[in-house]
């Protein structure tokens, strides 16, 4: 065998481990990406199902409250029609409310229809609500008056004697829900399909207007119902293959709702395909350079350079792409050694890119899981806090007080959400709580203190405290009189690591103040928020000239393990 053939054979031998490594890395990366994409599909489907379930839970709670309201139970159109209209802006997505008699005839609705103007007796959701006596999730219908694609949620209404006396209905705008999901950040080229229990499309992203209200093809609907909670490769509505995650809302929230999120395999593997093509091109170029160098160096064979080449080839074959021949110079073997080293460097760089891409995919998956856990924790904590407020306030507070406290908690959460729950300034907390009372009479409040950033638990506790003080002032204190004023001052004392916030609320110009005979729930809530949650002190002075509340809390103490819902419970 001639020297040229031997060198060419050596080049081919050196390329074989590089190609094997390329193939192995390709296989490993595709396998990892496939698992990541399947996980992303089912996580996204479950997240959307949980979001829709939470929405349904909110509407269900609203209907549960409505059936206990005297304006609704009385079924007087002159009373319940204006009351229902006040709900339109308070329940996002619900554009229509109605009260229906036991025979299916409408009593009142948010459109102002006359009593008995039409009947819902033929609607399935009405029949189910009357037969079960509870909460019912309907199927897709088009409104008889609005002609909008909707899904109806109904709650049975009991009469004074305890018998079923009708139904309260909420119509949910499916276009609104589709718009919310379209803006929620679905993965690239993903499709979202939400169907009711009959297999009719409720939400479709993209092209919602084209698909809403249409039944799913029987084969597709059977596949979705058979694979709930799983990931399956199947054709979508337009026949394109999709990696589809299937989930559903819980029976207590939106019974029978099926959520399918389809991810495009082409989009999922596009970057890997591009990286593979670049790798093959680099390998091809490296091989071409190596063969050219070998042909040029064939006539000047020297044993030592050949051995060095063989040693480098052996190292590459075992996966050590960092090995180099160390041969350089203007001679044929020098050029060949440089060509081999360039090829190894290209392969090493490509391998690093593949490993980095795999690491990024894993990091993204972990980050998404962490964000989902954090979201679940915050939602559970908020709902438990609201439940505790409702349970404890029911003893000695009106519905208006309870609504005010829940609204104050909601406004504080909105304030924290503006900066991803990193905290907020004390000035922003005060402005947030005092805003409803400052319209047209800003001179009634005097705020004086330095800029101070607070952690989330301080924002929640101080926000509820200021809400209780403001509500009390508006009912009994300085804000109940035309010339009343409230001065709020604060300062920070101490060094870094041992700082304390001293804050004073002073009312003046109101009616004479008398110390109450017993502490109300609001007073206990203030004391619990400051002492239990923040480890501070609060003192209320009921001077005749006006209430004075002095608050002293440590700013640099370690995080306490008392949650705000425990504070609400302690206030009882």
RODO-2510 file (C-alpha; in nm, 4 decimals, decimal comma):
residues 572
     n   res          X          Y          Z
     1     x     0,0000     0,0000     0,0000
     2     x     0,1430     0,3384    -0,0995
     3     x     0,2225     0,6069     0,1511
     4     x    -0,0550     0,8285     0,0161
     5     x    -0,3114     0,5568     0,0697
     6     x    -0,1856     0,4966     0,4204
     7     x    -0,2190     0,8651     0,5094
     8     x    -0,5645     0,8846     0,3525
     9     x    -0,6614     0,5778     0,5521
    10     x    -0,5293     0,7468     0,8639
    11     x    -0,7471     1,0485     0,7925
    12     x    -1,0509     0,8260     0,7551
    13     x    -0,9644     0,6471     1,0776
    14     x    -0,9351     0,9774     1,2632
    15     x    -1,2749     1,0876     1,1356
    16     x    -1,4584     0,7777     1,2547
    17     x    -1,4536     0,8588     1,6319
    18     x    -1,5476     1,2174     1,5529
    19     x    -1,8512     1,1004     1,3559
    20     x    -1,9393     0,8546     1,6321
    21     x    -1,9229     1,1317     1,8920
    22     x    -2,1315     1,3538     1,6667
    23     x    -2,3921     1,0800     1,6313
    24     x    -2,3982     1,0060     2,0035
    25     x    -2,4313     1,3723     2,0985
    26     x    -2,7080     1,4106     1,8422
    27     x    -2,8951     1,1141     1,9875
    28     x    -2,8493     1,2304     2,3495
    29     x    -2,9590     1,5859     2,2759
    30     x    -3,2661     1,4760     2,0794
    31     x    -3,3662     1,2334     2,3535
    32     x    -3,3329     1,5011     2,6208
    33     x    -3,5183     1,7567     2,4106
    34     x    -3,8020     1,5099     2,3410
    35     x    -3,8471     1,4526     2,7139
    36     x    -3,8325     1,8260     2,7820
    37     x    -4,0909     1,9023     2,5109
    38     x    -4,3280     1,6309     2,6350
    39     x    -4,2914     1,7619     2,9880
    40     x    -4,3545     2,1165     2,8696
    41     x    -4,6696     2,0073     2,6839
    42     x    -4,8305     1,8392     2,9857
    43     x    -4,7170     2,1144     3,2256
    44     x    -4,8639     2,3830     3,0018
    45     x    -5,1910     2,1889     2,9654
    46     x    -5,2180     2,1378     3,3409
    47     x    -5,1335     2,5016     3,4079
    48     x    -5,4082     2,6208     3,1710
    49     x    -5,6526     2,3674     3,3182
    50     x    -5,5691     2,4944     3,6669
    51     x    -5,6125     2,8542     3,5487
    52     x    -5,9538     2,7767     3,3987
    53     x    -6,0434     2,5801     3,7098
    54     x    -5,9541     2,8751     3,9286
    55     x    -6,1683     3,0983     3,7062
    56     x    -6,4594     2,8570     3,7385
    57     x    -6,4060     2,8399     4,1139
    58     x    -6,4282     3,2171     4,1341
    59     x    -6,7541     3,2283     3,9344
    60     x    -6,8923     2,9453     4,1464
    61     x    -6,8139     3,1336     4,4655
    62     x    -6,9774     3,4463     4,3211
    63     x    -7,2951     3,2543     4,2337
    64     x    -7,2907     3,0929     4,5784
    65     x    -7,2907     3,4393     4,7322
    66     x    -7,5629     3,5668     4,4954
    67     x    -7,8163     3,2996     4,5926
    68     x    -7,7925     3,4223     4,9552
    69     x    -7,8400     3,7927     4,8727
    70     x    -8,1889     3,9231     4,9661
    71     x    -8,2131     4,1243     4,6424
    72     x    -8,1805     3,7994     4,4448
    73     x    -8,3836     3,5714     4,6715
    74     x    -8,6747     3,8140     4,6583
    75     x    -8,6902     3,7816     4,2774
    76     x    -8,8280     4,1325     4,2345
    77     x    -8,7231     4,2530     3,8838
    78     x    -8,7150     4,6178     3,9958
    79     x    -8,4636     4,5236     4,2677
    80     x    -8,2596     4,2376     4,1225
    81     x    -8,2032     4,3898     3,7750
    82     x    -7,9958     4,6893     3,8968
    83     x    -7,8226     4,4651     4,1512
    84     x    -7,7134     4,2202     3,8806
    85     x    -7,5796     4,5048     3,6656
    86     x    -7,3396     4,6021     3,9438
    87     x    -7,1676     4,2629     3,9059
    88     x    -7,0608     4,2999     3,5418
    89     x    -6,7289     4,4718     3,6158
    90     x    -6,6560     4,2631     3,9257
    91     x    -6,6428     3,9164     3,7643
    92     x    -6,4014     3,9277     3,4661
    93     x    -6,5255     3,7258     3,1709
    94     x    -6,8863     3,7145     3,2895
    95     x    -7,0895     3,9482     3,0675
    96     x    -7,4410     3,8336     3,1589
    97     x    -7,6237     3,7366     3,4802
    98     x    -7,9828     3,6221     3,5120
    99     x    -8,2265     3,4937     3,7720
   100     x    -8,4665     3,2274     3,6435
   101     x    -8,7884     3,0920     3,7978
   102     x    -8,8410     2,7236     3,8704
   103     x    -9,0422     2,6928     3,5468
   104     x    -8,7515     2,8291     3,3402
   105     x    -8,8935     3,1776     3,2726
   106     x    -8,6532     3,4681     3,3190
   107     x    -8,7169     3,6912     3,6234
   108     x    -8,4452     3,9526     3,5691
   109     x    -8,1134     3,9863     3,3934
   110     x    -7,8365     4,2357     3,3244
   111     x    -7,9975     4,3244     2,9876
   112     x    -8,3094     4,4504     3,1603
   113     x    -8,5434     4,2002     2,9896
   114     x    -8,8999     4,1971     3,1143
   115     x    -9,0078     3,9171     3,3464
   116     x    -9,1094     3,6139     3,1431
   117     x    -8,9640     3,7604     2,8208
   118     x    -8,8129     3,4216     2,7382
   119     x    -8,7622     3,0784     2,8924
   120     x    -8,4523     2,8696     2,9636
   121     x    -8,6474     2,5558     3,0480
   122     x    -8,5049     2,3721     2,7451
   123     x    -8,1435     2,4461     2,8369
   124     x    -7,9555     2,1448     2,9677
   125     x    -7,7690     2,3403     3,2355
   126     x    -8,1012     2,4694     3,3774
   127     x    -8,2445     2,1184     3,3960
   128     x    -7,9289     1,9833     3,5626
   129     x    -7,9210     2,2635     3,8202
   130     x    -8,2879     2,2056     3,9116
   131     x    -8,2375     1,8303     3,9362
   132     x    -7,9150     1,8402     4,1409
   133     x    -7,9894     2,1495     4,3464
   134     x    -7,6270     2,2636     4,3195
   135     x    -7,3662     2,4147     4,0901
   136     x    -7,3656     2,3096     3,7223
   137     x    -7,1239     2,3736     3,4370
   138     x    -7,3078     2,3859     3,1057
   139     x    -7,1963     2,3209     2,7493
   140     x    -7,1267     2,5577     2,4614
   141     x    -7,4279     2,7664     2,3562
   142     x    -7,4833     3,0860     2,1636
   143     x    -7,6756     3,3482     2,3537
   144     x    -8,0302     3,3974     2,2305
   145     x    -8,0024     3,7712     2,2685
   146     x    -7,6276     3,8465     2,2520
   147     x    -7,5457     3,5739     1,9926
   148     x    -7,2065     3,5344     2,1637
   149     x    -7,0356     3,1949     2,2040
   150     x    -7,0644     3,1231     2,5749
   151     x    -7,0533     2,8597     2,8429
   152     x    -7,3140     2,8863     3,1159
   153     x    -7,2514     2,8346     3,4882
   154     x    -7,5615     2,7922     3,6997
   155     x    -7,6395     2,7662     4,0733
   156     x    -7,9715     2,6417     4,2073
   157     x    -8,1675     2,8929     4,4185
   158     x    -8,3600     2,7751     4,7261
   159     x    -8,6826     2,9440     4,8345
   160     x    -8,7824     3,0435     5,1906
   161     x    -8,9211     2,6938     5,2516
   162     x    -8,5968     2,5290     5,1441
   163     x    -8,7348     2,3964     4,8146
   164     x    -8,5699     2,4746     4,4833
   165     x    -8,7156     2,8007     4,3606
   166     x    -8,5088     2,8782     4,0518
   167     x    -8,1568     2,9205     3,9177
   168     x    -7,8949     3,1997     3,9053
   169     x    -7,7027     3,1918     3,5745
   170     x    -7,3698     3,3480     3,4690
   171     x    -7,2723     3,3575     3,0993
   172     x    -6,8972     3,3393     3,0393
   173     x    -6,7585     3,5071     2,7254
   174     x    -6,5486     3,2444     2,5476
   175     x    -6,3858     3,5144     2,3320
   176     x    -6,2612     3,6756     2,6543
   177     x    -6,1173     3,3463     2,7833
   178     x    -5,9504     3,2817     2,4463
   179     x    -5,7938     3,6269     2,4503
   180     x    -5,6616     3,5711     2,8014
   181     x    -5,4964     3,2439     2,7013
   182     x    -5,3566     3,3909     2,3785
   183     x    -5,1766     3,6523     2,5886
   184     x    -5,0562     3,4051     2,8523
   185     x    -4,7364     3,3167     2,6633
   186     x    -4,7918     2,9815     2,4938
   187     x    -4,4759     2,8126     2,3544
   188     x    -4,3722     2,8956     1,9971
   189     x    -4,6107     2,7524     1,7335
   190     x    -4,8180     2,5828     2,0067
   191     x    -5,1922     2,5231     1,9736
   192     x    -5,4477     2,5259     2,2555
   193     x    -5,7823     2,3467     2,2331
   194     x    -6,0376     2,3509     2,5170
   195     x    -6,3517     2,1399     2,4741
   196     x    -6,6622     2,0916     2,6858
   197     x    -6,7908     1,7518     2,8003
   198     x    -6,9697     1,7014     2,4675
   199     x    -6,6523     1,7538     2,2652
   200     x    -6,7476     2,1032     2,1385
   201     x    -6,4622     2,3531     2,1079
   202     x    -6,4790     2,6318     2,3680
   203     x    -6,1353     2,7898     2,3173
   204     x    -5,8926     2,7578     2,0279
   205     x    -5,5597     2,9384     2,0019
   206     x    -5,4859     3,0398     1,7344
   207     x    -5,7905     3,0950     1,5055
   208     x    -6,0434     3,0993     1,7918
   209     x    -6,3193     3,2626     1,5844
   210     x    -6,2908     2,9925     1,3178
   211     x    -6,3209     2,6948     1,5546
   212     x    -6,5312     2,8011     1,8549
   213     x    -6,8592     2,6110     1,8764
   214     x    -6,7518     2,3369     1,6332
   215     x    -6,7458     1,9746     1,7495
   216     x    -6,4131     1,7959     1,7517
   217     x    -6,3776     1,5120     1,4976
   218     x    -6,4867     1,1870     1,6680
   219     x    -6,1447     1,0233     1,6295
   220     x    -5,9667     1,3229     1,7802
   221     x    -6,2179     1,3558     2,0656
   222     x    -6,1835     0,9839     2,1468
   223     x    -5,8043     1,0146     2,1505
   224     x    -5,8156     1,3148     2,3848
   225     x    -6,0564     1,1558     2,6325
   226     x    -5,8555     0,8317     2,6312
   227     x    -5,5270     1,0129     2,7094
   228     x    -5,6275     1,2568     2,9825
   229     x    -5,3298     1,3313     3,2038
   230     x    -5,0833     1,2008     2,9440
   231     x    -4,8746     1,3146     2,6484
   232     x    -4,9429     1,1598     2,3075
   233     x    -4,8162     1,2122     1,9524
   234     x    -5,1244     1,2688     1,7374
   235     x    -5,2514     1,4823     1,4455
   236     x    -5,4142     1,8145     1,5360
   237     x    -5,7256     1,9780     1,3946
   238     x    -5,5445     2,0613     1,0700
   239     x    -5,3878     1,7190     1,0371
   240     x    -5,0353     1,8190     1,1424
   241     x    -4,8534     1,5911     1,3848
   242     x    -4,8349     1,7393     1,7344
   243     x    -4,6837     1,6470     2,0698
   244     x    -5,0043     1,6888     2,2688
   245     x    -5,0456     1,7175     2,6460
   246     x    -5,4024     1,6503     2,7658
   247     x    -5,5412     1,7683     3,1014
   248     x    -5,8727     1,8642     3,2517
   249     x    -6,0133     2,0864     3,5244
   250     x    -6,1105     1,9163     3,8509
   251     x    -6,4779     1,8125     3,8897
   252     x    -6,5275     2,0736     4,1642
   253     x    -6,4209     2,3609     3,9348
   254     x    -6,5184     2,3139     3,5663
   255     x    -6,6449     1,9587     3,5406
   256     x    -6,5878     1,7936     3,2022
   257     x    -6,3540     2,0566     3,0561
   258     x    -6,0693     1,9048     2,8502
   259     x    -5,7512     2,1025     2,7748
   260     x    -5,5096     1,9963     2,4985
   261     x    -5,1816     2,1770     2,4242
   262     x    -5,0061     2,0689     2,1042
   263     x    -4,6404     2,1514     2,0397
   264     x    -4,4844     2,1441     1,6947
   265     x    -4,2037     1,8827     1,6643
   266     x    -4,0448     2,0868     1,3850
   267     x    -4,0284     2,3983     1,6037
   268     x    -3,9090     2,1996     1,9057
   269     x    -3,6132     2,0454     1,7203
   270     x    -3,5342     2,3337     1,4808
   271     x    -3,2292     2,4557     1,6744
   272     x    -3,0963     2,1000     1,7128
   273     x    -3,1348     2,0371     1,3392
   274     x    -2,9503     2,3608     1,2655
   275     x    -2,6709     2,2710     1,5083
   276     x    -2,6421     1,9220     1,3542
   277     x    -2,6170     2,0659     1,0051
   278     x    -2,3483     2,3070     1,1171
   279     x    -2,1605     2,0212     1,2806
   280     x    -2,1732     1,8073     0,9682
   281     x    -2,0537     2,0978     0,7564
   282     x    -1,7658     2,1593     0,9956
   283     x    -1,6763     1,7901     0,9970
   284     x    -1,6909     1,7830     0,6181
   285     x    -1,4699     2,0876     0,5887
   286     x    -1,2281     1,9473     0,8422
   287     x    -1,2172     1,6158     0,6567
   288     x    -1,1562     1,7900     0,3240
   289     x    -0,8709     1,9895     0,4725
   290     x    -0,7227     1,6786     0,6298
   291     x    -0,7363     1,4761     0,3054
   292     x    -0,5816     1,7620     0,1098
   293     x    -0,3021     1,7889     0,3627
   294     x    -0,2470     1,4111     0,3553
   295     x    -0,2201     1,4035    -0,0250
   296     x     0,0333     1,6848    -0,0201
   297     x     0,2402     1,5219     0,2550
   298     x     0,2352     1,1707     0,1074
   299     x     0,5757     1,1970    -0,0577
   300     x     0,7531     1,3270     0,2531
   301     x     0,6672     1,0518     0,4993
   302     x     0,8496     1,0793     0,8334
   303     x     0,7973     0,8272     1,1107
   304     x     0,7845     1,0696     1,4021
   305     x     0,5103     1,2955     1,2649
   306     x     0,3118     0,9844     1,1694
   307     x     0,3323     0,8511     1,5234
   308     x     0,2211     1,1844     1,6601
   309     x    -0,0730     1,1778     1,4219
   310     x    -0,1622     0,8261     1,5292
   311     x    -0,1490     0,9190     1,8964
   312     x    -0,3815     1,2143     1,8346
   313     x    -0,6195     0,9954     1,6332
   314     x    -0,6294     0,7418     1,9154
   315     x    -0,7146     1,0144     2,1660
   316     x    -0,9948     1,1460     1,9463
   317     x    -1,1315     0,7966     1,9016
   318     x    -1,1697     0,7676     2,2801
   319     x    -1,3499     1,1021     2,2978
   320     x    -1,0614     1,3290     2,4024
   321     x    -1,1295     1,6090     2,1555
   322     x    -0,8929     1,8378     2,3452
   323     x    -0,5910     1,6391     2,2237
   324     x    -0,3750     1,7985     1,9478
   325     x    -0,1010     1,6716     1,7188
   326     x     0,1319     1,9609     1,7977
   327     x     0,2645     1,9544     1,4407
   328     x     0,2921     2,2881     1,2604
   329     x     0,4985     2,4655     1,0049
   330     x     0,5062     2,5133     0,6272
   331     x     0,5835     2,1498     0,5445
   332     x     0,3234     1,8990     0,4297
   333     x     0,3093     1,7263     0,7700
   334     x     0,2934     2,0624     0,9416
   335     x    -0,0089     2,1539     0,7331
   336     x    -0,1649     1,8121     0,7958
   337     x    -0,1143     1,8445     1,1715
   338     x    -0,2679     2,1916     1,1725
   339     x    -0,5639     2,0666     0,9680
   340     x    -0,6252     1,7810     1,2140
   341     x    -0,5990     2,0190     1,5071
   342     x    -0,8444     2,2599     1,3425
   343     x    -1,0898     1,9749     1,2849
   344     x    -1,0570     1,8626     1,6488
   345     x    -1,1119     2,2196     1,7692
   346     x    -1,4261     2,2500     1,5550
   347     x    -1,5592     1,9211     1,6886
   348     x    -1,4783     2,0210     2,0453
   349     x    -1,6528     2,3549     1,9996
   350     x    -1,9592     2,1850     1,8513
   351     x    -1,9691     1,9332     2,1350
   352     x    -1,9535     2,2199     2,3831
   353     x    -2,2414     2,3914     2,2072
   354     x    -2,4487     2,0728     2,2211
   355     x    -2,3747     2,0238     2,5907
   356     x    -2,4529     2,3867     2,6637
   357     x    -2,7842     2,3552     2,4785
   358     x    -2,8694     2,0458     2,6822
   359     x    -2,7816     2,2294     3,0049
   360     x    -2,9981     2,5271     2,9020
   361     x    -3,2923     2,2976     2,8344
   362     x    -3,2547     2,1356     3,1755
   363     x    -3,2226     2,4755     3,3466
   364     x    -3,5359     2,6010     3,1688
   365     x    -3,7306     2,2969     3,2842
   366     x    -3,6168     2,3428     3,6449
   367     x    -3,6990     2,7135     3,6334
   368     x    -4,0493     2,6454     3,5019
   369     x    -4,1073     2,3862     3,7744
   370     x    -3,9863     2,6292     4,0417
   371     x    -4,2104     2,9091     3,9086
   372     x    -4,5108     2,6741     3,9057
   373     x    -4,4456     2,5705     4,2680
   374     x    -4,4074     2,9359     4,3697
   375     x    -4,7320     3,0306     4,1919
   376     x    -4,9197     2,7418     4,3575
   377     x    -4,7843     2,8466     4,7004
   378     x    -4,8869     3,2103     4,6569
   379     x    -5,2334     3,1237     4,5266
   380     x    -5,2964     2,8761     4,8105
   381     x    -5,1750     3,1259     5,0706
   382     x    -5,3927     3,4063     4,9295
   383     x    -5,7047     3,1871     4,9115
   384     x    -5,6476     3,0626     5,2675
   385     x    -5,6070     3,4218     5,3877
   386     x    -5,9359     3,5234     5,2224
   387     x    -6,1070     3,2170     5,3717
   388     x    -5,9740     3,3076     5,7185
   389     x    -6,0921     3,6688     5,6774
   390     x    -6,4385     3,5486     5,5769
   391     x    -6,4603     3,2988     5,8626
   392     x    -6,3386     3,5362     6,1328
   393     x    -6,5159     3,8498     5,9994
   394     x    -6,8486     3,6630     5,9868
   395     x    -6,8701     3,6879     6,3646
   396     x    -6,8647     4,0645     6,4126
   397     x    -6,8335     4,2335     6,0706
   398     x    -7,0808     4,3291     5,8009
   399     x    -7,0594     4,2040     5,4431
   400     x    -6,9348     4,5515     5,3437
   401     x    -6,6495     4,5293     5,5984
   402     x    -6,5535     4,1844     5,4784
   403     x    -6,5599     4,3026     5,1149
   404     x    -6,3457     4,6031     5,2094
   405     x    -6,0854     4,3877     5,3802
   406     x    -6,0684     4,1453     5,0926
   407     x    -6,0455     4,4389     4,8472
   408     x    -5,7633     4,5907     5,0554
   409     x    -5,5792     4,2593     5,0505
   410     x    -5,6316     4,2395     4,6721
   411     x    -5,4992     4,5948     4,6181
   412     x    -5,1909     4,5137     4,8257
   413     x    -5,1315     4,1999     4,6182
   414     x    -5,1620     4,4107     4,3015
   415     x    -4,9021     4,6508     4,4412
   416     x    -4,6615     4,3640     4,5089
   417     x    -4,7248     4,2061     4,1684
   418     x    -4,6029     4,5195     3,9868
   419     x    -4,2452     4,4324     4,0881
   420     x    -4,2682     4,0494     4,0893
   421     x    -4,3256     4,0394     4,4674
   422     x    -3,9904     4,2007     4,5425
   423     x    -4,1623     4,4433     4,7821
   424     x    -4,2848     4,8045     4,7725
   425     x    -4,2143     5,1406     4,9355
   426     x    -4,4010     5,2530     5,2476
   427     x    -4,5155     5,5648     5,0626
   428     x    -4,6686     5,3499     4,7871
   429     x    -4,8488     5,1347     5,0487
   430     x    -5,0007     5,4439     5,2110
   431     x    -5,1025     5,5993     4,8779
   432     x    -5,2568     5,2667     4,7752
   433     x    -5,4767     5,2467     5,0859
   434     x    -5,5641     5,6189     5,1146
   435     x    -5,6443     5,6730     4,7451
   436     x    -6,0257     5,6182     4,7765
   437     x    -6,0415     5,8868     5,0486
   438     x    -5,8153     6,1461     4,8829
   439     x    -6,0242     6,2149     4,5733
   440     x    -6,1166     6,5834     4,5792
   441     x    -5,9853     6,6313     4,9365
   442     x    -5,6153     6,5553     4,9299
   443     x    -5,5489     6,8221     5,1986
   444     x    -5,7127     6,5993     5,4608
   445     x    -5,4012     6,3808     5,4704
   446     x    -5,0465     6,4830     5,5576
   447     x    -4,7709     6,2265     5,4897
   448     x    -4,4204     6,2909     5,6193
   449     x    -4,1339     6,0419     5,6211
   450     x    -3,8294     5,9150     5,4289
   451     x    -3,8358     5,6762     5,1343
   452     x    -3,8381     5,3210     5,2721
   453     x    -3,8544     4,9938     5,0804
   454     x    -4,0435     4,7140     5,2552
   455     x    -4,0389     4,3371     5,2168
   456     x    -4,3661     4,1669     5,1059
   457     x    -4,4697     4,0606     5,4571
   458     x    -4,4317     4,4231     5,5807
   459     x    -4,6351     4,5473     5,2828
   460     x    -4,9209     4,3025     5,3585
   461     x    -4,9278     4,3665     5,7354
   462     x    -4,8970     4,7475     5,7180
   463     x    -5,1417     4,7640     5,4258
   464     x    -5,4145     4,5848     5,6260
   465     x    -5,3336     4,7972     5,9331
   466     x    -5,3717     5,1273     5,7419
   467     x    -5,6938     4,9956     5,5831
   468     x    -5,8461     4,9248     5,9249
   469     x    -5,7386     5,2666     6,0583
   470     x    -5,8757     5,4465     5,7496
   471     x    -6,2064     5,2572     5,7597
   472     x    -6,2472     5,3357     6,1323
   473     x    -6,1647     5,7050     6,0715
   474     x    -6,4223     5,7242     5,7908
   475     x    -6,6962     5,5739     6,0112
   476     x    -6,6253     5,7151     6,3556
   477     x    -6,3147     5,9355     6,3466
   478     x    -6,1645     6,2363     6,1716
   479     x    -6,2747     6,1400     5,8205
   480     x    -6,6394     6,1268     5,9280
   481     x    -6,6368     6,5047     5,9846
   482     x    -6,5928     6,7672     5,7132
   483     x    -6,2944     6,9392     5,8742
   484     x    -6,1179     6,6268     5,9977
   485     x    -5,7543     6,5576     5,9119
   486     x    -5,5119     6,2673     5,9422
   487     x    -5,1356     6,3177     5,9856
   488     x    -4,9110     6,0168     5,9170
   489     x    -4,5446     6,0441     6,0058
   490     x    -4,2709     5,7846     6,0155
   491     x    -3,8992     5,7643     6,0712
   492     x    -3,6261     5,4998     6,0817
   493     x    -3,4068     5,4717     6,3910
   494     x    -3,0990     5,2619     6,4632
   495     x    -2,8032     5,1351     6,2607
   496     x    -2,7951     4,8835     5,9744
   497     x    -2,8809     4,5406     6,1113
   498     x    -3,0854     4,6851     6,3995
   499     x    -3,3170     4,9384     6,2347
   500     x    -3,6701     5,0069     6,3584
   501     x    -3,9641     5,1793     6,1940
   502     x    -4,1572     5,4235     6,4134
   503     x    -4,4879     5,5276     6,2567
   504     x    -4,7620     5,7505     6,4018
   505     x    -5,1245     5,7920     6,2864
   506     x    -5,2805     6,1076     6,4380
   507     x    -5,6417     6,2152     6,3755
   508     x    -5,7759     6,5646     6,4459
   509     x    -6,0840     6,7747     6,3730
   510     x    -6,3274     6,4859     6,4107
   511     x    -6,5979     6,4113     6,6703
   512     x    -6,4849     6,3584     7,0336
   513     x    -6,3226     6,0168     7,0806
   514     x    -6,4171     5,7739     7,3528
   515     x    -6,2296     5,4548     7,4282
   516     x    -6,4434     5,1546     7,3274
   517     x    -6,5569     4,9207     7,5986
   518     x    -6,4249     4,6161     7,4148
   519     x    -6,1843     4,5546     7,1263
   520     x    -6,3458     4,4905     6,7890
   521     x    -6,2183     4,2571     6,5203
   522     x    -6,0456     4,5454     6,3357
   523     x    -5,8464     4,6376     6,6480
   524     x    -5,7461     4,2757     6,6995
   525     x    -5,6467     4,2481     6,3342
   526     x    -5,4192     4,5557     6,3661
   527     x    -5,2572     4,4159     6,6801
   528     x    -5,2124     4,0718     6,5224
   529     x    -5,0601     4,2093     6,2019
   530     x    -4,8003     4,4185     6,3877
   531     x    -4,7148     4,1870     6,6788
   532     x    -4,7525     3,8381     6,5316
   533     x    -4,6393     3,8998     6,1737
   534     x    -4,3773     4,1752     6,2231
   535     x    -4,2757     4,1202     6,5851
   536     x    -4,3454     4,4855     6,6635
   537     x    -4,5554     4,6892     6,9057
   538     x    -4,8729     4,8914     6,8535
   539     x    -5,0384     5,1382     7,0946
   540     x    -5,3790     5,3019     7,0472
   541     x    -5,4477     5,6246     7,2372
   542     x    -5,8169     5,7277     7,2393
   543     x    -5,7668     6,0973     7,3195
   544     x    -6,0796     6,3172     7,2934
   545     x    -5,9119     6,5304     7,0245
   546     x    -5,8553     6,2306     6,7986
   547     x    -5,7298     5,8733     6,7816
   548     x    -5,3515     5,8255     6,7862
   549     x    -5,1968     5,4958     6,6757
   550     x    -4,8225     5,4464     6,7352
   551     x    -4,6464     5,1558     6,5639
   552     x    -4,2911     5,0353     6,6263
   553     x    -4,1536     4,7387     6,4260
   554     x    -3,8030     4,5976     6,3665
   555     x    -3,6886     4,6214     6,0022
   556     x    -3,3877     4,3866     6,0029
   557     x    -3,5278     4,0910     6,1985
   558     x    -3,5070     3,7406     6,0549
   559     x    -3,8095     3,6270     5,8537
   560     x    -4,0753     3,4930     6,0874
   561     x    -4,2631     3,1756     6,0035
   562     x    -4,6049     3,3239     6,0806
   563     x    -4,8119     3,3548     5,7617
   564     x    -5,0696     3,6290     5,7220
   565     x    -5,3531     3,3805     5,7400
   566     x    -5,2253     3,2901     6,0931
   567     x    -5,2403     3,6595     6,1804
   568     x    -5,6040     3,6723     6,0652
   569     x    -5,6779     3,3643     6,2744
   570     x    -5,5017     3,5124     6,5776
   571     x    -5,7136     3,8277     6,5491
   572     x    -6,0179     3,6170     6,6308
***
